[in-house]
Amino acid sequence: MRADHLRLPVGPGSLHAERFGHGGTPIVLVHGFGTCTFLWREVAPQLAVARHTVVAIDLLGHGESDRPIEADFGVAAQAEYLDRALTVLRLARAVVVGVDVGGGVALRLAATRPDRVAGLVLVNPVAFEHMPGKDVRTLQRNTARVAFRLTRGMFAAAPLLTPVLRGSVADPRRMPERLVARYLAPFVGRDGVNHLLDLARSLRTEEVDEIDLACVGAPTLVVWGEADPWTPAEVPSRLLQAVPQCRLERLPGVGRLVPEEAPDALASLILAHASRVEGGVAAGAGGRHAAGDLR
């Protein structure tokens, strides 16, 4: 399925977005650190075939979106840009799906602009005080180790981002060299590594830790790849307790990049949750529970 490629002005720059299908409850897909809309290439068409308007968005500074000088790329700013993008798209409300840092952006939007978010799907999201995650801290530590190589070359970002990408999947076959190269593409060039480090530095603990989760009014599904080495295993259970209408699905043997390792299972979970949203079904204040595993 071919996507419509869009440019969405959001203030300091424009976001790149890919739109699939038309109809039903809109579903907006938000990637995480070190990835882009390409992450959703197998999930988005499945959602569109099920008669949803699906929009995958490159966060500002990521993928094919603009990189304005001195722009804020933090979670709070990205949530504001996402809100403006929904306005440009003329989407009053949507089911918002976020992975990793994208999950933190989606969570902040749901808490600060609950009128915008009809439903929420958080896939191994950053949450609470665990920001930046172990992946970003590892990248920052590695910067000192490879400082000489980082000062030169078109592919200077490779030794920093490659370990993060490979560590984000449980099955190494799901992150071959060609796929690593595709995710590295936005950071090719002499300024690429500096931009990657700018994105890492923009991830501030307080912008996630300060989110008032009690203000999240949307029915929420947490999808947890249990083989995630970067995010503490306590996060899903804490979200289950803190978010009012929250359900949990665990995926054993799957890493953080669930759209890479289990796209069919994730698409099914998103569609089921969108159906619950459309039907007005929610767990309710006393209905927090963990759903069964789905592979």
Buried (B, 14 or more C-beta within 10 A) or exposed (E): EEBEEBEBEBEBBBBBBBBBBEEBBBBBBBBBBBBBBBBBBBBBBBBBBBEBBBBBBBBBBBBBBBBBEEBBBBBBBBBBBBBBBBEBBEBEBBBBBBBBBBBBBBBBBBBBBBEBBBBBBBBBBBBBEBBBBBBBEBBBEBBEEBEEBBEEBEBBBBBBBBBBBBBBBBEEEBBEEEBBEBBBBBBBBEEBBBBBBBBBEBBBBEBBEEBEBEEBBBBBBBBBBBBBEBBBEEBBEBBBEBBBBBBBBBBEEBBBBBBBBBBEBBBBBBBBBBBBBBEEEBBEEEEBEBBEEBE
